[in-house]
């Protein structure tokens, strides 16, 4: 089942996405960026709020806009778009804080059956990558589109 | 490489192309996260399945 998500904008590279969260705090522009890491084909997923006045992004702010599930579903949609273009890409993602990483884990857990149809999914735990399973805490996540 | 029109199907999201976002293409917006990702990938390494396939 596809969850509601926001309309996405991107440039032609499909490495930067923008959408607008609409909720109780108003409209909050969000940016998702896939950045190359030192390892070939490994990308970091960055995600945060965009300040319309300065153009700066902030991935530490807690928006509390009441649409967290829709926002996460929209970020997940960018993973589909990005990995559809970059077929060999591995995506590294972490929340930055324990609570935010936990939110990501809950989002992954709630949609795990659908995710593993299309992706390999690992969690970082005890110094290694483990196949993602429900009910286990992880420090970060690694995902790749199934070929 | 697939066309944008093909991406706007099924689980793939509808994406409106906005060329103005190209200004971010060569700019790392989340530097700290990328540095952390590099540290983690260096210390934790790759998933075992990938280590085997690269061996």
N, CA and C atoms of all chains as a GROMACS GRO file, in nm:
protein
  606
    1UNK      N    1   0.085  -0.120   0.000
    1UNK     CA    2   0.000   0.000   0.000
    1UNK      C    3   0.088   0.125   0.000
    2UNK      N    4   0.059   0.214  -0.091
    2UNK     CA    5   0.138   0.336  -0.097
    2UNK      C    6   0.084   0.438   0.003
    3UNK      N    7   0.172   0.491   0.084
    3UNK     CA    8   0.132   0.592   0.182
    3UNK      C    9   0.123   0.728   0.114
    4UNK      N   10   0.040   0.818   0.169
    4UNK     CA   11   0.036   0.954   0.113
    4UNK      C   12   0.173   1.018   0.120
    5UNK      N   13   0.207   1.094   0.018
    5UNK     CA   14   0.337   1.160   0.017
    5UNK      C   15   0.324   1.294  -0.055
    6UNK      N   16   0.421   1.376  -0.036
    6UNK     CA   17   0.420   1.509  -0.097
    6UNK      C   18   0.476   1.506  -0.239
    7UNK      N   19   0.436   1.603  -0.315
    7UNK     CA   20   0.489   1.618  -0.451
    7UNK      C   21   0.638   1.654  -0.443
    8UNK      N   22   0.714   1.590  -0.528
    8UNK     CA   23   0.859   1.610  -0.524
    8UNK      C   24   0.909   1.691  -0.643
    9UNK      N   25   1.010   1.771  -0.614
    9UNK     CA   26   1.084   1.838  -0.722
    9UNK      C   27   1.227   1.788  -0.715
   10UNK      N   28   1.291   1.784  -0.829
   10UNK     CA   29   1.432   1.747  -0.833
   10UNK      C   30   1.498   1.811  -0.953
   11UNK      N   31   1.630   1.818  -0.947
   11UNK     CA   32   1.699   1.857  -1.070
   11UNK      C   33   1.719   1.731  -1.154
   12UNK      N   34   1.779   1.747  -1.270
   12UNK     CA   35   1.788   1.633  -1.362
   12UNK      C   36   1.878   1.521  -1.312
   13UNK      N   37   1.966   1.552  -1.218
   13UNK     CA   38   2.057   1.449  -1.167
   13UNK      C   39   1.986   1.353  -1.072
   14UNK      N   40   1.872   1.392  -1.023
   14UNK     CA   41   1.797   1.315  -0.921
   14UNK      C   42   1.882   1.285  -0.797
   15UNK      N   43   1.967   1.381  -0.762
   15UNK     CA   44   2.044   1.367  -0.638
   15UNK      C   45   1.997   1.466  -0.531
   16UNK      N   46   1.921   1.566  -0.573
   16UNK     CA   47   1.867   1.664  -0.479
   16UNK      C   48   1.716   1.674  -0.501
   17UNK      N   49   1.641   1.660  -0.392
   17UNK     CA   50   1.495   1.666  -0.400
   17UNK      C   51   1.444   1.772  -0.303
   18UNK      N   52   1.334   1.830  -0.341
   18UNK     CA   53   1.272   1.930  -0.253
   18UNK      C   54   1.122   1.902  -0.246
   19UNK      N   55   1.066   1.918  -0.128
   19UNK     CA   56   0.920   1.912  -0.114
   19UNK      C   57   0.879   2.001   0.001
   20UNK      N   58   0.748   2.023   0.013
   20UNK     CA   59   0.699   2.114   0.118
   20UNK      C   60   0.608   2.037   0.212
   21UNK      N   61   0.647   2.034   0.337
   21UNK     CA   62   0.564   1.974   0.442
   21UNK      C   63   0.455   2.074   0.479
   22UNK      N   64   0.331   2.024   0.487
   22UNK     CA   65   0.219   2.112   0.522
   22UNK      C   66   0.152   2.055   0.647
   23UNK      N   67   0.152   2.134   0.755
   23UNK     CA   68   0.096   2.085   0.880
   23UNK      C   69   0.060   2.196   0.974
   24UNK      N   70   0.053   2.160   1.101
   24UNK     CA   71   0.004   2.257   1.202
   24UNK      C   72   0.096   2.377   1.220
   25UNK      N   73   0.222   2.364   1.180
   25UNK     CA   74   0.315   2.478   1.190
   25UNK      C   75   0.325   2.555   1.059
   26UNK      N   76   0.244   2.513   0.963
   26UNK     CA   77   0.248   2.582   0.833
   26UNK      C   78   0.323   2.502   0.728
   27UNK      N   79   0.380   2.574   0.633
   27UNK     CA   80   0.453   2.510   0.523
   27UNK      C   81   0.603   2.514   0.551
   28UNK      N   82   0.665   2.397   0.546
   28UNK     CA   83   0.808   2.388   0.575
   28UNK      C   84   0.878   2.318   0.459
   29UNK      N   85   0.962   2.392   0.386
   29UNK     CA   86   1.035   2.330   0.274
   29UNK      C   87   1.140   2.231   0.325
   30UNK      N   88   1.147   2.118   0.260
   30UNK     CA   89   1.241   2.012   0.299
   30UNK      C   90   1.334   1.981   0.181
   31UNK      N   91   1.456   1.946   0.216
   31UNK     CA   92   1.553   1.907   0.114
   31UNK      C   93   1.606   1.768   0.144
   32UNK      N   94   1.616   1.686   0.042
   32UNK     CA   95   1.681   1.555   0.052
   32UNK      C   96   1.798   1.557  -0.046
   33UNK      N   97   1.914   1.518   0.003
   33UNK     CA   98   2.030   1.514  -0.087
   33UNK      C   99   2.105   1.382  -0.073
   34UNK      N  100   2.139   1.325  -0.187
   34UNK     CA  101   2.223   1.205  -0.191
   34UNK      C  102   2.364   1.250  -0.229
   35UNK      N  103   2.457   1.230  -0.135
   35UNK     CA  104   2.594   1.276  -0.156
   35UNK      C  105   2.688   1.159  -0.166
   36UNK      N  106   2.786   1.169  -0.254
   36UNK     CA  107   2.886   1.064  -0.266
   36UNK      C  108   2.966   1.054  -0.137
   37UNK      N  109   3.006   0.934  -0.103
   37UNK     CA  110   3.098   0.914   0.010
   37UNK      C  111   3.234   0.874  -0.049
   38UNK      N  112   3.325   0.837   0.041
   38UNK     CA  113   3.458   0.796  -0.007
   38UNK      C  114   3.456   0.660  -0.076
   39UNK      N  115   3.348   0.586  -0.058
   39UNK     CA  116   3.338   0.454  -0.120
   39UNK      C  117   3.255   0.464  -0.248
   40UNK      N  118   3.307   0.407  -0.352
   40UNK     CA  119   3.237   0.411  -0.480
   40UNK      C  120   3.098   0.347  -0.466
   41UNK      N  121   3.000   0.413  -0.521
   41UNK     CA  122   2.860   0.365  -0.522
   41UNK      C  123   2.792   0.372  -0.385
   42UNK      N  124   2.858   0.431  -0.287
   42UNK     CA  125   2.794   0.450  -0.156
   42UNK      C  126   2.760   0.598  -0.140
   43UNK      N  127   2.635   0.624  -0.106
   43UNK     CA  128   2.586   0.761  -0.095
   43UNK      C  129   2.527   0.784   0.044
   44UNK      N  130   2.543   0.905   0.092
   44UNK     CA  131   2.477   0.942   0.216
   44UNK      C  132   2.344   1.009   0.185
   45UNK      N  133   2.242   0.968   0.258
   45UNK     CA  134   2.113   1.036   0.246
   45UNK      C  135   2.107   1.147   0.351
   46UNK      N  136   2.103   1.270   0.306
   46UNK     CA  137   2.089   1.384   0.396
   46UNK      C  138   1.948   1.442   0.381
   47UNK      N  139   1.893   1.487   0.493
   47UNK     CA  140   1.754   1.532   0.490
   47UNK      C  141   1.733   1.638   0.597
   48UNK      N  142   1.676   1.751   0.558
   48UNK     CA  143   1.653   1.854   0.658
   48UNK      C  144   1.561   1.964   0.609
   49UNK      N  145   1.542   2.062   0.694
   49UNK     CA  146   1.456   2.176   0.662
   49UNK      C  147   1.537   2.284   0.590
   50UNK      N  148   1.472   2.351   0.499
   50UNK     CA  149   1.539   2.460   0.427
   50UNK      C  150   1.486   2.594   0.478
   51UNK      N  151   1.579   2.680   0.512
   51UNK     CA  152   1.542   2.815   0.553
   51UNK      C  153   1.523   2.900   0.428
   52UNK      N  154   1.401   2.946   0.407
   52UNK     CA  155   1.372   3.019   0.284
   52UNK      C  156   1.448   3.151   0.273
   53UNK      N  157   1.480   3.210   0.387
   53UNK     CA  158   1.548   3.340   0.384
   53UNK      C  159   1.697   3.327   0.354
   54UNK      N  160   1.760   3.225   0.417
   54UNK     CA  161   1.905   3.212   0.400
   54UNK      C  162   1.942   3.105   0.297
   55UNK      N  163   1.848   3.015   0.270
   55UNK     CA  164   1.876   2.905   0.179
   55UNK      C  165   1.952   2.792   0.246
   56UNK      N  166   1.989   2.812   0.372
   56UNK     CA  167   2.063   2.710   0.447
   56UNK      C  168   1.970   2.595   0.486
   57UNK      N  169   2.030   2.478   0.506
   57UNK     CA  170   1.950   2.364   0.551
   57UNK      C  171   1.990   2.324   0.692
   58UNK      N  172   1.896   2.268   0.764
   58UNK     CA  173   1.919   2.229   0.902
   58UNK      C  174   1.862   2.090   0.923
   59UNK      N  175   1.950   1.995   0.955
   59UNK     CA  176   1.900   1.858   0.975
   59UNK      C  177   1.890   1.823   1.123
   60UNK      N  178   1.895   1.926   1.207
   60UNK     CA  179   1.881   1.900   1.351
   60UNK      C  180   1.747   1.949   1.406
   61UNK      N  181   1.681   2.034   1.331
   61UNK     CA  182   1.557   2.094   1.379
   61UNK      C  183   1.445   1.989   1.387
   62UNK      N  184   1.363   2.002   1.490
   62UNK     CA  185   1.246   1.915   1.502
   62UNK      C  186   1.125   1.996   1.457
   63UNK      N  187   1.073   1.963   1.340
   63UNK     CA  188   0.967   2.045   1.280
   63UNK      C  189   0.836   2.034   1.356
   64UNK      N  190   0.804   1.915   1.403
   64UNK     CA  191   0.679   1.893   1.477
   64UNK      C  192   0.559   1.947   1.400
   65UNK      N  193   0.556   1.913   1.271
   65UNK     CA  194   0.449   1.967   1.186
   65UNK      C  195   0.329   1.872   1.177
   66UNK      N  196   0.338   1.763   1.251
   66UNK     CA  197   0.224   1.671   1.258
   66UNK      C  198   0.205   1.582   1.136
   67UNK      N  199   0.308   1.577   1.050
   67UNK     CA  200   0.295   1.498   0.927
   67UNK      C  201   0.415   1.407   0.907
   68UNK      N  202   0.471   1.361   1.020
   68UNK     CA  203   0.595   1.284   1.015
   68UNK      C  204   0.588   1.163   0.923
   69UNK      N  205   0.474   1.092   0.927
   69UNK     CA  206   0.463   0.971   0.844
   69UNK      C  207   0.464   1.006   0.695
   70UNK      N  208   0.395   1.114   0.662
   70UNK     CA  209   0.391   1.157   0.522
   70UNK      C  210   0.529   1.205   0.476
   71UNK      N  211   0.599   1.272   0.565
   71UNK     CA  212   0.734   1.320   0.533
   71UNK      C  213   0.827   1.201   0.509
   72UNK      N  214   0.822   1.102   0.600
   72UNK     CA  215   0.908   0.985   0.583
   72UNK      C  216   0.874   0.908   0.456
   73UNK      N  217   0.743   0.899   0.424
   73UNK     CA  218   0.701   0.830   0.302
   73UNK      C  219   0.755   0.904   0.179
   74UNK      N  220   0.762   1.036   0.188
   74UNK     CA  221   0.814   1.115   0.076
   74UNK      C  222   0.964   1.095   0.061
   75UNK      N  223   1.034   1.091   0.175
   75UNK     CA  224   1.179   1.064   0.169
   75UNK      C  225   1.202   0.924   0.112
   76UNK      N  226   1.119   0.828   0.155
   76UNK     CA  227   1.131   0.692   0.102
   76UNK      C  228   1.109   0.691  -0.050
   77UNK      N  229   1.018   0.774  -0.096
   77UNK     CA  230   0.991   0.782  -0.240
   77UNK      C  231   1.114   0.830  -0.316
   78UNK      N  232   1.191   0.919  -0.252
   78UNK     CA  233   1.314   0.965  -0.320
   78UNK      C  234   1.415   0.851  -0.332
   79UNK      N  235   1.410   0.757  -0.236
   79UNK     CA  236   1.500   0.642  -0.244
   79UNK      C  237   1.467   0.559  -0.368
   80UNK      N  238   1.338   0.543  -0.394
   80UNK     CA  239   1.296   0.472  -0.516
   80UNK      C  240   1.346   0.545  -0.641
   81UNK      N  241   1.326   0.675  -0.641
   81UNK     CA  242   1.365   0.753  -0.760
   81UNK      C  243   1.515   0.750  -0.781
   82UNK      N  244   1.589   0.770  -0.671
   82UNK     CA  245   1.734   0.774  -0.681
   82UNK      C  246   1.790   0.639  -0.726
   83UNK      N  247   1.742   0.530  -0.664
   83UNK     CA  248   1.797   0.399  -0.697
   83UNK      C  249   1.746   0.347  -0.831
   84UNK      N  250   1.643   0.410  -0.883
   84UNK     CA  251   1.598   0.373  -1.016
   84UNK      C  252   1.693   0.428  -1.122
   85UNK      N  253   1.756   0.538  -1.088
   85UNK     CA  254   1.854   0.597  -1.181
   85UNK      C  255   1.994   0.543  -1.154
   86UNK      N  256   2.028   0.531  -1.025
   86UNK     CA  257   2.162   0.483  -0.987
   86UNK      C  258   2.146   0.340  -0.934
   87UNK      N  259   2.145   0.248  -1.025
   87UNK     CA  260   2.106   0.110  -0.993
   87UNK      C  261   2.200   0.041  -0.896
   88UNK      N  262   2.326   0.079  -0.897
   88UNK     CA  263   2.425   0.012  -0.812
   88UNK      C  264   2.443   0.082  -0.677
   89UNK      N  265   2.366   0.185  -0.653
   89UNK     CA  266   2.391   0.268  -0.534
   89UNK      C  267   2.352   0.198  -0.404
   90UNK      N  268   2.439   0.215  -0.305
   90UNK     CA  269   2.408   0.182  -0.167
   90UNK      C  270   2.381   0.314  -0.097
   91UNK      N  271   2.279   0.316  -0.015
   91UNK     CA  272   2.245   0.441   0.054
   91UNK      C  273   2.263   0.423   0.204
   92UNK      N  274   2.344   0.511   0.261
   92UNK     CA  275   2.368   0.512   0.405
   92UNK      C  276   2.279   0.620   0.466
   93UNK      N  277   2.210   0.585   0.573
   93UNK     CA  278   2.123   0.684   0.639
   93UNK      C  279   2.127   0.666   0.789
   94UNK      N  280   2.134   0.778   0.858
   94UNK     CA  281   2.120   0.775   1.003
   94UNK      C  282   2.047   0.901   1.046
   95UNK      N  283   1.985   0.893   1.161
   95UNK     CA  284   1.905   1.006   1.205
   95UNK      C  285   1.986   1.118   1.267
   96UNK      N  286   2.109   1.088   1.305
   96UNK     CA  287   2.190   1.191   1.368
   96UNK      C  288   2.175   1.192   1.519
   97UNK      N  289   2.054   1.169   1.565
   97UNK     CA  290   2.030   1.154   1.709
   97UNK      C  291   1.961   1.019   1.729
   98UNK      N  292   1.969   0.969   1.852
   98UNK     CA  293   1.908   0.838   1.880
   98UNK      C  294   1.758   0.840   1.852
   99UNK      N  295   1.693   0.950   1.894
   99UNK     CA  296   1.547   0.954   1.878
   99UNK      C  297   1.508   0.960   1.730
  100UNK      N  298   1.586   1.033   1.652
  100UNK     CA  299   1.552   1.043   1.510
  100UNK      C  300   1.583   0.911   1.438
  101UNK      N  301   1.693   0.849   1.476
  101UNK     CA  302   1.726   0.719   1.417
  101UNK      C  303   1.616   0.617   1.452
  102UNK      N  304   1.565   0.631   1.575
  102UNK     CA  305   1.456   0.542   1.616
  102UNK      C  306   1.333   0.564   1.529
  103UNK      N  307   1.304   0.689   1.497
  103UNK     CA  308   1.190   0.719   1.409
  103UNK      C  309   1.208   0.655   1.272
  104UNK      N  310   1.330   0.664   1.221
  104UNK     CA  311   1.359   0.600   1.092
  104UNK      C  312   1.335   0.449   1.103
  105UNK      N  313   1.384   0.391   1.215
  105UNK     CA  314   1.369   0.246   1.234
  105UNK      C  315   1.222   0.207   1.239
  106UNK      N  316   1.142   0.287   1.307
  106UNK     CA  317   0.998   0.258   1.316
  106UNK      C  318   0.936   0.265   1.176
  107UNK      N  319   0.976   0.368   1.100
  107UNK     CA  320   0.923   0.381   0.963
  107UNK      C  321   0.961   0.260   0.878
  108UNK      N  322   1.085   0.214   0.892
  108UNK     CA  323   1.130   0.096   0.816
  108UNK      C  324   1.054  -0.028   0.863
  109UNK      N  325   1.039  -0.040   0.995
  109UNK     CA  326   0.972  -0.157   1.051
  109UNK      C  327   0.827  -0.165   1.004
  110UNK      N  328   0.760  -0.052   1.004
  110UNK     CA  329   0.617  -0.051   0.966
  110UNK      C  330   0.595  -0.086   0.820
  111UNK      N  331   0.697  -0.070   0.740
  111UNK     CA  332   0.682  -0.095   0.596
  111UNK      C  333   0.780  -0.202   0.548
  112UNK      N  334   0.826  -0.284   0.643
  112UNK     CA  335   0.936  -0.376   0.612
  112UNK      C  336   0.902  -0.475   0.501
  113UNK      N  337   0.781  -0.532   0.506
  113UNK     CA  338   0.746  -0.634   0.406
  113UNK      C  339   0.756  -0.577   0.265
  114UNK      N  340   0.708  -0.455   0.249
  114UNK     CA  341   0.712  -0.392   0.117
  114UNK      C  342   0.856  -0.353   0.079
  115UNK      N  343   0.930  -0.304   0.178
  115UNK     CA  344   1.067  -0.258   0.151
  115UNK      C  345   1.154  -0.373   0.104
  116UNK      N  346   1.145  -0.487   0.174
  116UNK     CA  347   1.238  -0.596   0.139
  116UNK      C  348   1.200  -0.664   0.008
  117UNK      N  349   1.081  -0.634  -0.044
  117UNK     CA  350   1.050  -0.682  -0.180
  117UNK      C  351   1.142  -0.616  -0.282
  118UNK      N  352   1.178  -0.492  -0.253
  118UNK     CA  353   1.251  -0.412  -0.351
  118UNK      C  354   1.394  -0.380  -0.312
  119UNK      N  355   1.426  -0.393  -0.183
  119UNK     CA  356   1.558  -0.348  -0.135
  119UNK      C  357   1.623  -0.452  -0.044
  120UNK      N  358   1.757  -0.452  -0.047
  120UNK     CA  359   1.834  -0.517   0.059
  120UNK      C  360   1.846  -0.413   0.170
  121UNK      N  361   1.827  -0.454   0.292
  121UNK     CA  362   1.827  -0.357   0.402
  121UNK      C  363   1.910  -0.411   0.519
  122UNK      N  364   2.005  -0.328   0.563
  122UNK     CA  365   2.093  -0.366   0.673
  122UNK      C  366   2.089  -0.258   0.782
  123UNK      N  367   2.116  -0.301   0.904
  123UNK     CA  368   2.128  -0.208   1.014
  123UNK      C  369   2.268  -0.218   1.073
  124UNK      N  370   2.321  -0.104   1.115
  124UNK     CA  371   2.453  -0.102   1.178
  124UNK      C  372   2.437  -0.126   1.328
  125UNK      N  373   2.503  -0.232   1.374
  125UNK     CA  374   2.489  -0.269   1.516
  125UNK      C  375   2.614  -0.345   1.560
  126UNK      N  376   2.664  -0.309   1.675
  126UNK     CA  377   2.780  -0.376   1.734
  126UNK      C  378   2.896  -0.387   1.634
  127UNK      N  379   2.917  -0.277   1.563
  127UNK     CA  380   3.034  -0.269   1.476
  127UNK      C  381   3.026  -0.347   1.348
  128UNK      N  382   2.907  -0.385   1.308
  128UNK     CA  383   2.893  -0.456   1.180
  128UNK      C  384   2.755  -0.430   1.120
  129UNK      N  385   2.743  -0.467   0.995
  129UNK     CA  386   2.613  -0.457   0.927
  129UNK      C  387   2.538  -0.587   0.944
  130UNK      N  388   2.416  -0.577   0.993
  130UNK     CA  389   2.333  -0.696   1.011
  130UNK      C  390   2.207  -0.681   0.929
  131UNK      N  391   2.157  -0.791   0.881
  131UNK     CA  392   2.031  -0.786   0.809
  131UNK      C  393   1.924  -0.726   0.901
  132UNK      N  394   1.850  -0.631   0.850
  132UNK     CA  395   1.752  -0.560   0.933
  132UNK      C  396   1.641  -0.656   0.978
  133UNK      N  397   1.616  -0.655   1.108
  133UNK     CA  398   1.502  -0.731   1.160
  133UNK      C  399   1.422  -0.640   1.254
  134UNK      N  400   1.296  -0.671   1.267
  134UNK     CA  401   1.209  -0.592   1.354
  134UNK      C  402   1.254  -0.603   1.501
  135UNK      N  403   1.235  -0.495   1.574
  135UNK     CA  404   1.256  -0.499   1.718
  135UNK      C  405   1.400  -0.483   1.763
  136UNK      N  406   1.491  -0.456   1.673
  136UNK     CA  407   1.632  -0.439   1.708
  136UNK      C  408   1.673  -0.295   1.680
  137UNK      N  409   1.747  -0.238   1.775
  137UNK     CA  410   1.792  -0.099   1.755
  137UNK      C  411   1.919  -0.096   1.670
  138UNK      N  412   1.928   0.002   1.584
  138UNK     CA  413   2.046   0.017   1.498
  138UNK      C  414   2.096   0.161   1.506
  139UNK      N  415   2.224   0.177   1.471
  139UNK     CA  416   2.282   0.311   1.471
  139UNK      C  417   2.267   0.380   1.336
  140UNK      N  418   2.257   0.299   1.232
  140UNK     CA  419   2.244   0.353   1.097
  140UNK      C  420   2.188   0.244   1.006
  141UNK      N  421   2.156   0.282   0.885
  141UNK     CA  422   2.094   0.188   0.792
  141UNK      C  423   2.165   0.195   0.657
  142UNK      N  424   2.163   0.081   0.590
  142UNK     CA  425   2.223   0.073   0.457
  142UNK      C  426   2.125   0.000   0.366
  143UNK      N  427   2.100   0.058   0.252
  143UNK     CA  428   1.997   0.001   0.166
  143UNK      C  429   2.045   0.000   0.021
  144UNK      N  430   2.006  -0.104  -0.051
  144UNK     CA  431   2.037  -0.111  -0.193
  144UNK      C  432   1.920  -0.176  -0.267
  145UNK      N  433   1.891  -0.124  -0.383
  145UNK     CA  434   1.782  -0.178  -0.465
  145UNK      C  435   1.817  -0.319  -0.510
  146UNK      N  436   1.721  -0.408  -0.499
  146UNK     CA  437   1.744  -0.544  -0.549
  146UNK      C  438   1.751  -0.541  -0.700
  147UNK      N  439   1.842  -0.620  -0.754
  147UNK     CA  440   1.857  -0.618  -0.900
  147UNK      C  441   1.765  -0.722  -0.964
  148UNK      N  442   2.001   0.468  -1.859
  148UNK     CA  443   1.935   0.571  -1.780
  148UNK      C  444   1.788   0.584  -1.822
  149UNK      N  445   1.700   0.587  -1.722
  149UNK     CA  446   1.558   0.595  -1.754
  149UNK      C  447   1.513   0.740  -1.768
  150UNK      N  448   1.408   0.759  -1.846
  150UNK     CA  449   1.355   0.894  -1.861
  150UNK      C  450   1.268   0.928  -1.740
  151UNK      N  451   1.254   1.058  -1.716
  151UNK     CA  452   1.174   1.102  -1.602
  151UNK      C  453   1.030   1.050  -1.614
  152UNK      N  454   0.978   1.047  -1.736
  152UNK     CA  455   0.840   1.001  -1.756
  152UNK      C  456   0.823   0.857  -1.705
  153UNK      N  457   0.926   0.777  -1.725
  153UNK     CA  458   0.918   0.637  -1.682
  153UNK      C  459   0.924   0.624  -1.530
  154UNK      N  460   0.986   0.725  -1.469
  154UNK     CA  461   0.998   0.721  -1.323
  154UNK      C  462   0.866   0.750  -1.252
  155UNK      N  463   0.776   0.816  -1.324
  155UNK     CA  464   0.652   0.857  -1.260
  155UNK      C  465   0.547   0.746  -1.263
  156UNK      N  466   0.588   0.625  -1.230
  156UNK     CA  467   0.497   0.511  -1.232
  156UNK      C  468   0.506   0.434  -1.102
  157UNK      N  469   0.401   0.359  -1.075
  157UNK     CA  470   0.392   0.268  -0.961
  157UNK      C  471   0.452   0.326  -0.833
  158UNK      N  472   0.546   0.254  -0.773
  158UNK     CA  473   0.602   0.300  -0.646
  158UNK      C  474   0.692   0.421  -0.664
  159UNK      N  475   0.729   0.446  -0.785
  159UNK     CA  476   0.813   0.564  -0.810
  159UNK      C  477   0.730   0.691  -0.796
  160UNK      N  478   0.787   0.793  -0.737
  160UNK     CA  479   0.711   0.917  -0.718
  160UNK      C  480   0.701   0.999  -0.846
  161UNK      N  481   0.602   1.085  -0.847
  161UNK     CA  482   0.594   1.185  -0.954
  161UNK      C  483   0.694   1.295  -0.919
  162UNK      N  484   0.778   1.326  -1.013
  162UNK     CA  485   0.882   1.425  -0.986
  162UNK      C  486   0.873   1.538  -1.087
  163UNK      N  487   0.865   1.657  -1.035
  163UNK     CA  488   0.867   1.774  -1.121
  163UNK      C  489   1.012   1.822  -1.131
  164UNK      N  490   1.060   1.834  -1.251
  164UNK     CA  491   1.199   1.878  -1.267
  164UNK      C  492   1.209   2.028  -1.246
  165UNK      N  493   1.297   2.065  -1.154
  165UNK     CA  494   1.320   2.205  -1.122
  165UNK      C  495   1.470   2.232  -1.139
  166UNK      N  496   1.502   2.294  -1.250
  166UNK     CA  497   1.644   2.314  -1.281
  166UNK      C  498   1.716   2.400  -1.178
  167UNK      N  499   1.639   2.480  -1.104
  167UNK     CA  500   1.702   2.567  -1.004
  167UNK      C  501   1.770   2.485  -0.894
  168UNK      N  502   1.724   2.360  -0.877
  168UNK     CA  503   1.786   2.276  -0.774
  168UNK      C  504   1.925   2.230  -0.816
  169UNK      N  505   1.958   2.251  -0.941
  169UNK     CA  506   2.092   2.216  -0.990
  169UNK      C  507   2.201   2.291  -0.915
  170UNK      N  508   2.165   2.402  -0.852
  170UNK     CA  509   2.265   2.480  -0.778
  170UNK      C  510   2.322   2.401  -0.660
  171UNK      N  511   2.248   2.298  -0.616
  171UNK     CA  512   2.295   2.218  -0.502
  171UNK      C  513   2.379   2.099  -0.546
  172UNK      N  514   2.385   2.076  -0.676
  172UNK     CA  515   2.443   1.950  -0.725
  172UNK      C  516   2.587   1.930  -0.678
  173UNK      N  517   2.666   2.036  -0.684
  173UNK     CA  518   2.807   2.023  -0.646
  173UNK      C  519   2.834   2.076  -0.505
  174UNK      N  520   2.728   2.089  -0.431
  174UNK     CA  521   2.742   2.142  -0.295
  174UNK      C  522   2.694   2.035  -0.197
  175UNK      N  523   2.776   2.008  -0.096
  175UNK     CA  524   2.733   1.910   0.005
  175UNK      C  525   2.656   1.984   0.113
  176UNK      N  526   2.529   1.960   0.120
  176UNK     CA  527   2.442   2.033   0.213
  176UNK      C  528   2.449   1.976   0.355
  177UNK      N  529   2.482   1.848   0.364
  177UNK     CA  530   2.483   1.784   0.496
  177UNK      C  531   2.624   1.729   0.523
  178UNK      N  532   2.718   1.821   0.536
  178UNK     CA  533   2.860   1.783   0.548
  178UNK      C  534   2.886   1.691   0.666
  179UNK      N  535   2.829   1.727   0.781
  179UNK     CA  536   2.855   1.646   0.902
  179UNK      C  537   2.808   1.503   0.883
  180UNK      N  538   2.692   1.490   0.819
  180UNK     CA  539   2.636   1.355   0.797
  180UNK      C  540   2.726   1.276   0.702
  181UNK      N  541   2.776   1.342   0.602
  181UNK     CA  542   2.861   1.272   0.506
  181UNK      C  543   2.992   1.229   0.574
  182UNK      N  544   3.045   1.319   0.659
  182UNK     CA  545   3.167   1.283   0.733
  182UNK      C  546   3.142   1.164   0.824
  183UNK      N  547   3.027   1.165   0.890
  183UNK     CA  548   2.993   1.052   0.978
  183UNK      C  549   2.976   0.924   0.896
  184UNK      N  550   2.914   0.938   0.780
  184UNK     CA  551   2.896   0.821   0.693
  184UNK      C  552   3.031   0.764   0.653
  185UNK      N  553   3.124   0.853   0.617
  185UNK     CA  554   3.257   0.808   0.578
  185UNK      C  555   3.328   0.737   0.694
  186UNK      N  556   3.315   0.794   0.814
  186UNK     CA  557   3.376   0.732   0.932
  186UNK      C  558   3.317   0.593   0.957
  187UNK      N  559   3.184   0.586   0.949
  187UNK     CA  560   3.117   0.458   0.976
  187UNK      C  561   3.154   0.354   0.872
  188UNK      N  562   3.155   0.394   0.746
  188UNK     CA  563   3.186   0.298   0.640
  188UNK      C  564   3.331   0.251   0.650
  189UNK      N  565   3.417   0.342   0.699
  189UNK     CA  566   3.558   0.304   0.716
  189UNK      C  567   3.574   0.206   0.834
  190UNK      N  568   3.505   0.234   0.943
  190UNK     CA  569   3.524   0.151   1.062
  190UNK      C  570   3.440   0.022   1.057
  191UNK      N  571   3.320   0.032   1.007
  191UNK     CA  572   3.233  -0.086   1.006
  191UNK      C  573   3.255  -0.169   0.879
  192UNK      N  574   3.293  -0.102   0.774
  192UNK     CA  575   3.316  -0.174   0.649
  192UNK      C  576   3.188  -0.200   0.573
  193UNK      N  577   3.191  -0.302   0.494
  193UNK     CA  578   3.077  -0.335   0.408
  193UNK      C  579   2.998  -0.451   0.468
  194UNK      N  580   2.875  -0.468   0.426
  194UNK     CA  581   2.802  -0.588   0.467
  194UNK      C  582   2.876  -0.713   0.421
  195UNK      N  583   2.862  -0.820   0.498
  195UNK     CA  584   2.938  -0.943   0.466
  195UNK      C  585   2.911  -0.995   0.327
  196UNK      N  586   2.786  -0.983   0.284
  196UNK     CA  587   2.753  -1.033   0.149
  196UNK      C  588   2.835  -0.961   0.042
  197UNK      N  589   2.859  -0.833   0.067
  197UNK     CA  590   2.933  -0.753  -0.030
  197UNK      C  591   3.082  -0.784  -0.022
  198UNK      N  592   3.131  -0.808   0.101
  198UNK     CA  593   3.272  -0.844   0.118
  198UNK      C  594   3.302  -0.972   0.041
  199UNK      N  595   3.209  -1.068   0.046
  199UNK     CA  596   3.229  -1.196  -0.023
  199UNK      C  597   3.233  -1.175  -0.174
  200UNK      N  598   3.138  -1.092  -0.220
  200UNK     CA  599   3.130  -1.074  -0.365
  200UNK      C  600   3.248  -0.994  -0.420
  201UNK      N  601   3.309  -0.910  -0.332
  201UNK     CA  602   3.423  -0.830  -0.376
  201UNK      C  603   3.556  -0.904  -0.356
  202UNK      N  604   3.550  -1.016  -0.280
  202UNK     CA  605   3.674  -1.090  -0.250
  202UNK      C  606   3.722  -1.166  -0.374
   0.00000   0.00000   0.00000
